[in-house]
Amino acid sequence: MANTRLDFVTTGGNRQPSAADWASDIIAFGADNNVAIWRPEDNTRGGVDALLSGHTGVVTVVRILSSEQYRKTFIISGSADKTIRVWTNDSSATSNFRQVKILTDHEASINAIAVLPDSHLFVSGSADATLKVWKLFPSTSGPRSKDDTLSSDVDLQSIDTELLQTIAIKPRLLPLTLALVHFHDGSVVLAVGGTSSSIQLYVQDQRHFYLAASLTGHEGWIRSLDFVKESLTDDSDYLLASASQDRYIRLWRIHRGSELPAASSAASDPALGAFGRSLSNKAHYLNSKDQTYSVTFEALLIGHEDWIFTARWLHVSDHSSQPSLLSASADNSLAIWEADATSGFWMCTTRLGEISSQKGSTTATGSTGGFWIGLWSPTGNEVVSLGKTGGLRRWEYHAQDYRWLQTTGISGHTKDVKALAWARDGSYLLSTGADQTTRLFSEWKRDNIASWHEISRPQIHGYDLNCIDCITTNRFISGADEKLLRVFDKPRAVASLLERLCGIPDATHGTLPEAADIPVLGLSNKVVQNVADEELAGTAINGSANEHGAADPASAVHKSTLDLDHPPFEDHLARHTLWPEREKLYGHGNEISAVAASHDGTLVATACRASSIDYAVIRLYETKDWREIKPQLVAHSLTVTDLEFCPTDKHLLSVARDRQWFVFSRTEEHSQSYRVYASNPKAHSRMILDSSWAPAEVGSVFATASRDKSVKVWRLESGEAVCVNSIATSSAATAIAFLPQTRSGHMLLAIGTETGELTICTLAMETLKTTSTLLVETTIVPSKTINQLVWRPLRHSNGPLRGEDNILGQEPGAYQLALASDDCSVRILSISPAEARIEEE
């Protein structure tokens, strides 16, 4: 059987404060309707390890439950599809998680989940204003013990769950955050926060929870709750941290016994000023089993300037340590809070993220839009945050320097990925989509290791992006939901970065623009100077050049900004890796739907959305002076969905929603004008969504993909095209791509569908008939519509770009296929040559 392998997958995280968790060596986070698994310590991969598909709505909450008893790690995820799904791995040393349970008892979106690992208990909160208490029961064919648990050496076959209780929240609120804690006497307390300014505390009596207290004081919705044991001693108090949209964090002390603990010094904290005198320290009491616990206000943490989304404790690891609290806020910062050993006052000891002078004003200028999640690593020496751009930023604590330093994280699209384009030499991959960004991915090569990373973010736009193509290795064109196209040139700063990190030689000899920036209220990337730090430091305060000719700081950046020995961090990507805009192409009357560049880089063909023949025209532009070539190509009556130049650029193929395809041919051998050469008004019974030309050695052969669940292969001869093969698909065929090379008398055709299926078909060169098909396993393909498939360009005629100097361990001669999908992912798969050598049946 043919071998397929997932080399790289990248995706952005969901903007949901509860949609990520870190336990053991994995981070699990929501990525559109998938659950992404990332191992931060694995430096051989630049993206996520896997995407777990199953949910049909956006994943809103993710929690990890590690079971030492069963030597398993469980991931519990909730979604807007009203379901909770339980996943587990095959062994503790693998990230191959599989879905083992689906819970459908809630009637609305799942907003929060809290877990209690030592008892396999978890609680879910939903927008239906209910809480449900569950218990996991790993089931086997073996006997259970008296307490209904299993011994650790039992081979688990499946997971059962028991619904212990349903709680209707009164007074009614929608839960946004939950927290569970196990007290000394074995009792369990549940904290609930949400669309109210109060916190509800429930105590478990036997098997059921009852409302025991309500904590007031916040002035906004509660977004995060977390418990921690203050020390490792048996009589230790517990602390509850609550974070709110009122920009404050409140700490609550839970003390065993009816006697109150020593009065908190929070109100005397000089940082509170007169506000401290208004703080209430009313005591609340919780009765559980044989114990009474008092709950009192401990401290008010002030420092954030916007909503606080998460507050997470770092649990104490030894008798000499104390809890630390990590908070993430919409003010673009993470804060670490600790109690002063002398005064007992809680203070912010570390602040990470963006300082005010660096914040962008709009999406177009790269503002992160705040940090939605902050996570501690299990050891406490790393933290991770997730922001608006979908990237997970990562910091490590360097004890020798007593400071936190940012290190390599991951990034990805946060909305549908619409289009892909490889560089002409295959050295990097461009992706673009509905999150209004264009991203460049390439391999970071060092110490016999190569891993894929986002190296540049050439375009941060104000419109959803629909299509892209490379004109040359240093230039690309993109189209968006606007009536024009934009052409971008690679800046020298990015070219140097690609050469240093990825081994991509810069053959331009300094002819590229230096760098780019985007005005706060603009959409066009402008060329700026890239100057030495000392020159920029000498610039006059008023922004003009000084007497020594120093650069204007408003149009210059530090040369050292991208002098990196690692992939750029998220703040670098959002500001310093833009590509300057070379040209705008006008003429279309609606949003751009398709673009294609000729293989020789001299022409681009474009089309826009249309409901009549007047707007469905195809426009051609020459790339020397960017003039439009007249006349326009008039053929279709509805939106053109794809444009493709044949390998020799002699023909231009267009397909559209009107179910037709047209082939245009050059009027003369060296002319830039095209005219209709062949067409088929009844090519498919439903709209045509994609097309692809076969390798040049096969002749004038192309394929079309349609919503009628078929892919048709056509041979073009003497102004006519004959359908020589029709390949049925299980759902609408949305993307196709011929490998631009034949092998052993065969050629490969990749087919992607509306449901995310990927099929690799082997076709005979002579007859164009299908000789074999390979349905790629579902664990490595998207869970939603595949929008585009693009094979990595070949270095030479008898092997793929990476067939000889392979350092990732894939078979020599394996071909790489890039996929763009509506599930927000970009994937690169290796297809082994085995299926290309299958003999015709």
C-alpha positions in Angstrom: 0.0 0.0 0.0 1.2 3.5 -0.8 2.8 5.5 2.0 1.4 9.0 3.0 2.8 11.0 5.8 1.9 14.3 7.5 5.0 16.5 7.4 3.5 19.7 8.8 0.1 21.1 10.0 -0.5 24.5 11.3 -3.6 26.2 12.6 -4.5 29.1 14.9 -6.2 28.8 18.3 -9.7 29.8 19.0 -10.4 33.0 20.9 -12.1 31.2 23.8 -10.6 31.7 27.3 -11.3 28.1 28.3 -10.2 26.5 25.0 -6.7 25.4 26.1 -4.9 23.3 28.7 -1.4 22.2 29.5 -0.6 19.0 31.3 2.4 16.7 31.2 4.2 17.4 27.9 1.2 18.4 25.8 -0.8 21.5 25.2 -4.3 20.8 23.9 -6.3 23.7 22.4 -9.3 24.4 20.3 -8.7 25.2 16.7 -11.9 25.9 14.8 -13.9 22.6 15.2 -10.8 20.6 16.0 -8.7 19.9 19.1 -5.0 20.6 18.4 -2.2 18.7 20.1 1.1 20.5 20.5 4.3 19.3 22.2 6.3 22.4 23.0 9.5 20.5 23.9 9.6 18.7 20.5 11.8 20.9 18.4 11.7 18.6 15.4 8.2 19.8 14.5 7.2 23.4 13.8 3.5 23.0 13.9 1.0 21.0 15.9 1.4 17.2 16.3 -2.2 16.4 15.4 -5.7 17.7 14.9 -8.5 15.7 16.5 -11.6 16.0 14.4 -15.1 15.1 15.5 -16.9 18.3 16.7 -19.1 20.1 14.1 -19.0 23.4 15.9 -16.2 25.7 17.2 -14.4 24.1 20.2 -15.0 26.4 23.2 -13.4 24.5 26.1 -10.6 22.0 26.4 -9.4 20.3 29.6 -6.8 17.5 30.2 -7.4 14.9 32.8 -4.3 12.8 33.5 -5.0 9.4 35.2 -2.0 7.8 37.0 -4.3 4.9 38.0 -5.0 4.0 34.4 -1.8 5.3 32.9 -3.9 7.4 30.5 -4.3 11.0 29.5 -7.9 12.0 28.7 -8.8 15.2 26.8 -12.3 16.5 27.4 -13.5 19.0 24.9 -16.8 21.0 24.6 -18.1 22.8 21.6 -20.8 25.1 20.2 -22.3 21.9 18.7 -23.7 21.2 22.2 -21.6 18.0 22.7 -18.8 17.0 25.0 -16.2 14.6 23.6 -13.7 12.5 25.5 -10.4 11.5 23.8 -7.7 9.2 25.1 -4.3 8.2 23.8 -3.1 4.7 23.1 -0.2 5.0 25.5 1.3 7.7 27.7 4.1 8.2 25.2 2.1 9.1 22.1 -0.1 11.9 20.9 -2.3 9.5 18.9 -5.5 10.4 20.7 -8.8 8.8 19.6 -12.4 9.7 20.4 -13.9 7.3 22.9 -17.1 9.0 24.1 -19.7 11.6 23.0 -22.0 13.2 25.5 -25.1 15.0 24.1 -27.1 15.8 27.2 -26.7 19.6 27.1 -29.1 21.6 25.0 -26.8 24.6 24.2 -23.2 25.4 23.6 -20.6 24.1 26.2 -18.9 27.0 27.8 -16.9 25.5 30.7 -15.5 22.3 32.0 -13.7 21.6 35.3 -11.8 18.3 36.1 -10.8 16.6 39.3 -8.1 14.1 38.2 -7.7 12.0 41.3 -11.4 11.0 41.3 -12.1 11.0 37.5 -14.8 13.6 38.1 -15.6 16.5 35.8 -18.3 19.1 35.6 -19.6 20.8 32.5 -21.4 24.2 32.2 -23.5 25.1 29.2 -25.4 28.1 27.7 -28.6 26.2 28.7 -27.8 27.5 32.3 -27.2 24.1 33.7 -24.3 22.2 35.2 -23.8 18.5 34.7 -21.6 16.4 37.0 -19.9 13.4 35.3 -17.7 10.6 36.3 -15.4 8.6 33.9 -15.5 4.8 34.2 -12.9 3.1 32.1 -14.6 -0.2 31.2 -13.0 -3.6 30.4 -14.1 -7.2 30.4 -12.3 -7.7 33.7 -13.9 -7.5 37.1 -14.3 -4.3 39.1 -13.3 -3.7 42.7 -15.8 -2.9 45.4 -15.4 0.9 44.9 -16.2 0.5 41.2 -12.6 1.2 40.1 -10.1 -0.8 38.1 -6.7 -2.0 38.9 -3.8 -0.2 37.1 -2.8 -3.3 35.2 -6.1 -3.7 33.4 -6.1 -3.2 29.6 -8.7 -0.5 28.9 -11.0 -1.1 26.0 -13.5 1.8 26.2 -14.7 4.6 28.4 -18.1 4.8 30.1 -19.5 7.9 31.7 -22.1 8.3 34.4 -24.2 11.5 34.8 -24.3 12.0 38.5 -26.3 15.2 38.7 -27.8 18.0 36.7 -27.9 21.5 38.4 -30.1 24.3 37.2 -28.3 27.4 38.2 -30.3 29.8 40.3 -30.3 32.7 40.2 -30.0 32.0 36.5 -26.7 32.8 34.8 -24.7 31.4 31.9 -21.6 29.7 33.3 -18.4 30.8 31.7 -15.9 29.3 34.1 -15.8 26.4 36.6 -13.2 25.2 39.2 -13.1 22.0 41.3 -11.1 21.3 44.5 -10.7 18.3 46.8 -10.4 19.3 50.5 -8.5 17.5 53.3 -11.6 15.6 54.5 -12.4 14.3 51.0 -15.2 16.7 50.3 -15.4 18.5 46.9 -16.2 22.1 46.3 -17.3 23.6 42.9 -16.9 27.3 42.1 -19.1 28.7 39.3 -18.7 32.1 37.6 -20.3 33.6 34.5 -22.7 36.3 33.3 -23.1 37.7 36.8 -20.8 39.5 39.2 -21.1 36.9 41.9 -19.4 33.6 42.4 -21.4 30.5 43.4 -19.8 27.9 45.6 -21.3 24.4 45.7 -20.3 21.6 48.2 -20.7 17.9 47.4 -22.8 16.0 49.9 -22.4 12.3 49.2 -22.9 12.2 45.4 -24.7 15.6 44.9 -23.7 19.2 45.0 -25.7 21.9 46.8 -25.3 25.7 46.7 -23.5 26.7 49.9 -22.4 30.4 49.4 -22.3 33.3 46.9 -19.2 35.6 46.9 -19.8 39.2 45.9 -17.5 42.0 45.1 -16.8 42.0 41.4 -18.5 44.5 39.2 -18.4 42.5 35.9 -18.8 39.0 34.5 -16.5 36.4 36.0 -14.2 35.0 33.3 -11.9 32.7 35.2 -11.8 30.7 38.5 -9.0 28.5 39.9 -8.2 26.9 43.3 -4.8 26.2 44.8 -3.5 24.7 48.0 -1.4 27.4 49.7 1.3 24.9 51.0 2.0 21.2 51.2 1.2 21.0 54.9 -1.9 19.0 55.9 -3.6 22.0 57.6 -2.9 24.4 54.7 -5.5 26.9 53.6 -6.8 27.1 50.0 -6.9 30.1 47.8 -9.5 30.8 45.1 -8.6 33.3 42.4 -11.4 35.0 40.4 -10.8 37.2 37.3 -13.4 39.5 36.0 -14.3 41.8 33.2 -14.0 44.6 35.8 -10.2 44.4 35.3 -9.5 43.1 38.8 -8.5 39.8 40.3 -9.9 38.9 43.7 -8.3 36.3 46.0 -10.4 34.4 48.5 -9.0 32.4 51.4 -10.7 29.1 52.4 -9.7 28.2 56.0 -10.6 25.0 57.8 -12.5 25.5 61.1 -15.2 27.8 62.3 -12.6 30.3 63.6 -11.6 32.9 61.1 -8.0 33.2 59.9 -5.8 36.1 60.7 -7.1 39.3 59.2 -5.9 39.9 55.7 -3.7 43.0 55.2 -5.2 43.5 51.7 -7.1 46.6 52.6 -3.9 48.3 53.9 -2.1 47.7 50.7 -0.8 51.2 49.7 -1.4 50.4 46.1 -5.2 50.4 46.7 -5.3 53.9 48.1 -8.8 55.0 49.3 -10.3 52.1 47.4 -8.9 49.7 50.0 -11.2 51.1 52.7 -14.3 50.1 50.7 -13.4 46.4 50.5 -15.7 44.0 52.4 -14.3 41.1 54.3 -17.6 39.3 55.1 -17.1 35.7 56.1 -19.0 32.9 54.4 -19.1 29.3 55.7 -19.1 26.0 53.9 -20.2 22.8 55.8 -18.9 19.6 54.3 -19.0 16.2 56.0 -17.5 16.8 59.5 -15.7 20.0 58.7 -16.6 23.7 58.5 -14.7 26.1 56.3 -14.7 29.8 56.3 -14.3 31.8 53.0 -13.0 35.4 53.4 -11.7 38.0 51.0 -7.9 37.9 50.9 -6.6 40.4 48.3 -7.5 42.6 45.3 -5.0 42.5 42.4 -4.9 45.7 40.4 -2.7 46.3 37.4 -4.5 45.2 34.2 -6.1 47.9 32.0 -8.7 45.7 30.3 -10.8 42.6 30.7 -9.0 39.7 32.4 -9.8 36.4 30.6 -7.8 33.8 32.6 -6.1 33.5 36.0 -4.2 30.2 36.6 -2.3 29.1 39.7 1.1 27.5 39.6 0.8 24.8 42.3 3.5 24.6 45.0 6.1 21.9 44.4 7.9 21.9 47.7 7.6 23.2 51.3 9.6 26.3 50.6 7.7 27.5 47.7 4.5 29.6 47.5 1.7 29.8 44.9 2.2 32.1 41.9 -0.7 33.4 39.8 -0.6 33.9 36.0 -3.2 36.3 34.5 -4.0 37.0 30.8 -5.8 40.2 29.8 -7.2 42.0 26.8 -4.6 44.7 27.5 -2.0 42.5 25.6 -0.2 41.4 28.7 0.5 38.5 31.0 1.1 39.2 34.6 2.7 36.9 37.3 1.5 37.7 40.8 3.2 36.7 44.1 2.8 37.5 47.8 5.6 39.5 49.3 7.3 37.3 51.9 7.6 40.2 54.4 4.5 42.3 54.1 2.1 39.7 52.6 1.0 42.1 49.9 0.3 40.6 46.6 2.2 42.3 43.7 2.9 41.8 40.1 6.5 40.5 39.9 6.7 40.0 36.1 4.8 41.4 33.1 5.1 39.8 29.7 3.6 40.8 26.3 3.3 44.2 24.7 4.0 47.6 26.2 1.8 50.5 25.3 4.1 52.1 22.8 4.2 48.9 20.7 0.5 48.2 20.5 -1.1 48.5 17.1 -4.2 50.6 16.7 -6.1 48.3 14.4 -6.2 44.8 13.0 -4.3 46.0 10.0 -1.4 47.2 12.1 -1.0 44.0 13.9 -2.6 44.6 17.2 -2.9 41.3 19.0 -6.4 42.2 20.3 -5.4 41.0 23.8 -4.3 37.7 25.3 -7.2 35.3 25.7 -5.4 32.5 27.5 -2.4 32.2 29.8 -1.0 28.7 30.8 1.7 27.5 33.1 3.8 24.6 32.1 3.6 21.7 34.7 7.1 22.6 36.0 6.4 26.3 36.1 9.5 27.3 34.1 7.4 28.2 31.0 4.3 30.1 30.2 2.2 30.2 27.0 -0.4 32.7 25.8 -2.8 32.8 23.0 -4.0 36.0 21.3 -6.2 37.3 18.6 -3.8 36.4 15.8 -4.1 32.7 16.7 -0.5 32.2 17.6 0.7 30.6 20.8 3.5 32.7 22.3 5.9 31.0 24.6 8.3 32.3 27.3 11.0 30.4 29.3 12.4 31.4 32.7 16.2 31.7 32.7 17.2 31.3 36.3 20.8 32.5 35.7 19.5 35.8 34.4 16.4 36.0 36.7 14.2 36.8 33.8 11.7 35.4 31.3 12.7 35.2 27.6 10.5 34.6 24.7 11.2 31.4 22.7 9.7 29.8 19.6 6.0 29.2 19.6 3.5 28.2 16.8 1.1 30.2 14.6 -1.6 29.7 12.1 -4.7 30.9 10.4 -7.8 31.6 12.6 -10.4 31.4 9.8 -10.9 29.5 6.5 -7.7 29.1 4.5 -8.8 29.9 0.9 -5.7 29.6 -1.3 -2.1 28.5 -1.5 0.9 29.1 -3.7 4.4 27.6 -3.7 7.3 29.8 -4.6 8.5 29.1 -8.2 11.5 27.2 -6.9 9.5 25.5 -4.1 11.5 27.1 -1.3 8.5 28.4 0.6 4.7 28.2 0.8 2.3 31.1 0.8 -1.2 30.8 2.3 -4.1 33.3 2.5 -7.6 33.2 3.9 -10.6 34.8 5.6 -8.5 35.9 8.6 -7.2 38.7 6.3 -3.6 37.6 6.4 -1.1 36.1 4.0 1.5 33.9 5.7 4.8 32.4 4.5 6.0 29.0 5.7 9.4 27.5 5.1 11.8 25.0 6.7 14.1 26.2 9.5 17.3 24.2 9.1 19.8 23.7 11.9 21.9 20.9 13.4 20.6 18.3 11.0 17.0 19.2 12.0 14.4 20.8 9.8 11.0 22.0 10.9 8.4 24.1 9.2 7.6 27.6 10.7 5.9 30.8 9.7 8.8 32.9 8.6 7.0 36.0 7.3 3.5 37.5 7.3 3.7 39.5 4.0 0.1 40.9 4.1 -2.1 41.9 6.9 -5.3 43.2 5.2 -8.6 44.7 6.0 -10.6 42.4 3.7 -11.0 38.7 3.6 -8.4 37.3 1.1 -9.6 34.8 -1.6 -6.8 33.9 -4.0 -3.0 34.1 -4.4 -0.3 33.2 -6.9 3.4 33.6 -7.2 4.6 35.7 -10.2 8.3 35.1 -9.5 10.2 33.7 -6.5 10.3 37.2 -5.1 6.9 38.5 -6.0 3.2 37.4 -5.5 -0.2 38.7 -6.3 -3.4 38.4 -4.1 -7.0 39.1 -4.5 -9.5 39.9 -1.7 -13.1 41.0 -1.1 -12.3 44.3 -2.8 -12.3 45.3 -6.4 -8.6 45.4 -7.0 -5.6 43.1 -6.8 -2.3 43.9 -5.0 1.2 42.9 -6.0 4.0 42.5 -3.4 7.8 42.3 -3.6 9.9 40.4 -1.1 11.9 42.9 1.1 15.6 42.5 1.6 15.1 42.0 5.4 12.9 38.9 4.8 15.2 37.6 2.0 18.1 37.8 4.5 16.1 36.0 7.1 15.1 33.2 4.7 18.8 32.8 3.7 20.0 32.7 7.3 17.3 30.3 8.7 16.2 28.3 5.7 19.2 28.2 3.5 17.4 30.0 0.6 20.0 31.9 -1.3 19.3 35.6 -2.1 20.2 35.9 -5.8 18.9 39.5 -6.1 22.2 41.1 -5.2 20.5 43.9 -3.2 17.9 45.0 -5.7 15.0 44.3 -3.4 13.2 47.0 -1.3 14.6 47.1 2.2 11.5 46.6 4.4 7.8 47.5 4.7 5.3 49.0 7.1 1.6 49.8 7.0 0.1 53.1 8.1 -2.3 52.9 11.1 -5.3 53.9 8.9 -4.1 52.4 5.7 -4.2 49.1 3.7 -1.1 49.5 1.6 2.2 48.2 2.8 4.7 51.0 2.2 8.5 50.7 1.6 10.5 51.9 4.6 14.2 52.1 5.3 16.1 49.5 7.2 18.9 51.3 9.0 21.5 50.5 11.7 20.5 51.0 15.3 23.0 53.9 15.8 21.6 55.8 12.8 18.1 55.5 14.1 19.1 56.5 17.5 20.5 59.7 16.1 17.3 60.8 14.4 15.9 64.1 15.3 13.0 64.2 17.7 10.7 65.9 15.2 11.0 63.0 12.8 13.1 64.7 10.1 16.6 63.6 9.1 19.3 65.1 11.4 22.4 66.9 10.4 24.2 63.6 9.8 21.5 62.3 7.5 19.9 59.9 9.9 16.7 58.2 8.8 13.3 59.4 9.7 12.0 57.1 12.5 8.5 57.2 11.0 9.8 55.4 7.9 12.6 53.3 9.2 13.2 50.1 11.3 16.2 48.7 13.1 18.3 46.4 11.0 18.7 44.2 14.1 15.0 43.6 14.4 15.2 40.6 12.0 18.8 39.7 12.8 17.5 36.4 14.3 18.8 32.9 14.7 15.3 31.5 15.2 11.9 31.9 13.5 10.3 35.3 14.1 8.1 35.6 17.2 4.5 36.7 16.9 5.3 40.4 17.4 8.0 40.2 14.7 5.5 38.6 12.3 2.8 41.1 12.9 5.0 44.2 12.4 8.4 43.6 10.8 8.0 40.9 8.1 5.5 42.7 5.8 6.2 42.8 2.1 6.0 46.2 0.4 3.2 46.7 -2.1 4.5 47.0 -5.7 1.3 47.7 -7.7 -2.5 47.8 -7.6 -4.5 46.3 -10.5 -7.9 48.0 -11.1 -10.7 47.2 -13.4 -13.0 44.6 -11.8 -16.4 45.6 -10.6 -16.8 43.1 -7.8 -14.8 41.1 -5.2 -11.9 39.2 -6.7 -12.5 35.5 -7.1 -9.5 34.0 -9.0 -6.0 34.9 -10.1 -3.3 33.0 -12.0 0.2 34.0 -13.1 1.8 32.6 -16.2 4.7 30.2 -15.8 7.1 32.7 -17.4 5.9 35.4 -15.0 4.9 37.9 -17.8 1.1 37.7 -17.4 -1.5 37.5 -14.8 -5.2 36.6 -15.4 -7.9 37.7 -13.0 -11.6 37.4 -12.4 -14.2 38.6 -10.0 -17.6 37.5 -8.6 -20.3 37.9 -11.1 -24.0 37.2 -11.7 -24.0 38.4 -15.3 -21.7 38.2 -18.3 -20.8 41.9 -17.9 -18.9 41.1 -14.7 -17.7 37.6 -15.4 -15.0 38.8 -17.8 -11.4 37.7 -17.4 -8.8 40.4 -17.4 -5.1 40.0 -18.4 -2.3 42.2 -17.2 1.3 42.2 -18.3 3.8 42.4 -15.5 6.4 44.7 -17.0 4.4 47.9 -16.9 1.3 46.5 -15.3 -1.0 47.5 -18.2 -4.2 45.7 -18.9 -4.2 43.7 -22.2 -7.2 44.4 -24.3 -9.7 43.0 -25.2 -11.0 41.4 -22.1 -11.9 37.7 -22.4 -15.7 37.4 -22.4 -17.1 33.9 -22.0 -18.7 33.0 -18.7 -22.0 34.3 -17.3 -21.3 33.6 -13.6 -18.4 33.8 -11.2 -15.1 32.3 -12.5 -13.9 30.0 -9.8 -10.4 29.1 -11.2 -7.9 30.2 -13.8 -4.9 28.0 -14.9 -2.2 28.6 -17.5 -1.0 25.4 -19.1 2.7 24.4 -18.6 3.8 26.1 -21.8 1.5 29.2 -21.3 0.0 28.6 -24.7 -3.4 28.0 -23.2 -5.4 29.6 -20.4 -8.2 27.5 -18.8 -11.1 29.0 -17.0 -14.0 27.3 -15.0 -17.0 28.9 -13.4 -20.2 28.5 -11.5 -22.1 28.4 -14.9 -21.0 24.8 -15.3 -18.8 25.6 -18.3 -15.1 25.6 -19.0 -13.3 27.6 -21.6 -9.8 27.2 -23.1 -8.2 30.4 -24.5 -5.2 30.2 -26.8 -2.5 32.7 -27.7 -3.4 34.6 -30.9 0.3 34.3 -32.0 3.3 32.4 -30.6 4.8 35.3 -28.7 1.6 37.4 -28.3 0.1 38.3 -25.0 -3.4 38.2 -26.4 -5.7 35.2 -26.0 -8.9 34.2 -27.8 -11.4 31.4 -27.3 -10.0 28.1 -28.5 -12.4 25.5 -27.1 -15.3 25.3 -24.7 -18.0 23.0 -23.3 -21.3 24.5 -22.2 -22.4 21.3 -20.6 -19.2 20.1 -19.0 -20.8 19.2 -15.7 -24.3 19.1 -14.3 -23.4 21.5 -11.5 -20.9 24.3 -10.9 -17.3 23.7 -11.6 -15.0 24.6 -8.7 -11.5 23.8 -9.7 -9.2 22.8 -12.6 -5.7 21.6 -13.3 -3.4 21.0 -16.3 -1.6 17.7 -16.7 2.2 17.6 -17.2 3.4 19.0 -20.5 4.7 15.6 -21.8 1.1 14.2 -21.7 -0.1 16.9 -24.2 -3.0 19.2 -23.8 -4.8 17.4 -21.0 -6.7 19.0 -18.1 -9.1 18.0 -15.4 -12.2 19.8 -13.9 -13.8 19.3 -10.5 -17.5 19.9 -9.9 -20.1 20.0 -7.2 -21.8 17.2 -9.1 -19.4 14.8 -7.3 -17.2 14.1 -10.3 -13.8 14.9 -11.7 -13.5 14.8 -15.5 -10.3 14.4 -17.5 -10.3 16.1 -20.9 -8.0 15.7 -23.9 -7.7 18.8 -26.1 -7.1 18.3 -29.8 -7.8 20.5 -32.9 -10.0 22.9 -31.1 -12.1 20.3 -29.4 -11.9 18.5 -26.0 -13.1 15.0 -25.3 -13.8 13.6 -21.9 -11.7 10.5 -21.6 -12.2 9.7 -17.9 -14.7 10.5 -15.2 -13.8 9.9 -11.6 -16.7 9.7 -9.1 -16.2 11.3 -5.6 -18.2 10.7 -2.4 -19.1 14.4 -2.1 -18.6 17.6 -4.1 -15.1 17.8 -5.6 -13.7 21.1 -4.6 -10.0 21.0 -5.4 -7.7 19.0 -7.8 -4.1 19.1 -8.8 -1.9 17.1 -11.2 1.6 16.4 -10.1 3.6 18.4 -12.7 5.7 15.3 -13.7 5.1 11.8 -14.9 6.8 8.7 -13.6 7.0 5.2 -15.0 4.3 5.9 -17.6 1.9 7.2 -15.0 0.8 10.5 -13.5 -0.8 11.5 -10.2 -4.0 13.5 -9.7 -4.9 14.7 -6.2 -8.6 15.2 -5.5 -10.1 17.0 -2.4 -13.7 17.1 -1.5 -16.2 19.2 0.4 -16.0 16.8 3.4 -12.2 16.9 3.6 -11.5 13.6 1.9 -8.3 13.4 -0.1 -7.8 10.8 -2.9 -4.6 10.2 -4.9 -5.4 8.8 -8.3 -2.9 7.2 -10.6 -3.6 7.7 -14.3 -2.0 6.0 -17.3 -0.3 8.4 -19.6 -1.5 6.8 -22.8 -5.1 6.1 -22.0 -5.6 8.6 -19.2 -7.6 5.9 -17.4 -7.4 5.4 -13.6 -5.2 2.5 -12.7 -5.3 2.9 -8.9 -6.7 5.1 -6.2 -5.6 5.8 -2.6 -7.9 7.3 -0.1 -5.7 9.1 2.4 -6.4 8.1 6.0 -8.8 10.5 7.8 -6.4 11.2 10.7 -4.1 13.4 8.6 -6.6 15.2 6.3 -8.9 18.2 7.0 -12.3 17.9 8.7 -13.8 20.4 6.4 -13.8 21.5 2.8 -10.4 21.3 1.0 -10.2 24.6 -0.9 -6.9 24.1 -2.8 -4.3 21.5 -3.5 -0.8 22.4 -4.7 2.2 20.1 -5.3 5.6 21.4 -4.3 7.5 22.4 -7.5 10.2 20.0 -8.6 13.9 20.8 -8.7 14.7 18.7 -11.7 13.0 16.5 -14.2 13.6 13.1 -12.4 12.8 13.8 -8.7 11.1 16.2 -6.3 12.6 19.2 -4.7 13.6 17.3 -1.5 14.2 13.9 -2.9 18.0 13.9 -2.5 18.9 16.0 0.5 16.1 14.8 2.7 16.7 15.7 6.4 13.2 15.1 7.7 13.4 11.3 7.3 11.0 10.9 4.5 11.7 8.5 1.6 13.9 9.8 -1.2 11.7 10.9 -4.1 8.6 11.6 -2.0 6.4 14.3 -3.4 5.0 17.0 -1.1 1.3 18.2 -1.4 0.0 21.3 0.3 -3.6 21.5 1.4 -5.8 24.5 2.3 -9.0 23.9 4.2 -12.0 25.6 5.8 -10.9 24.0 9.1 -8.3 26.8 9.3 -5.4 24.4 8.7 -2.5 24.4 6.3 -1.1 20.9 5.8 1.9 19.5 3.9 1.7 15.8 3.1 4.4 13.5 1.7 3.2 11.1 -0.9 5.7 8.3 -1.5 6.6 7.3 -5.1 5.0 3.9 -4.5 1.7 4.8 -6.0 3.4 6.5 -9.0 5.0 3.2 -10.0 1.8 1.0 -9.9 1.5 -0.9 -13.1 -1.7 -0.4 -15.2 -4.3 -3.1 -14.4 
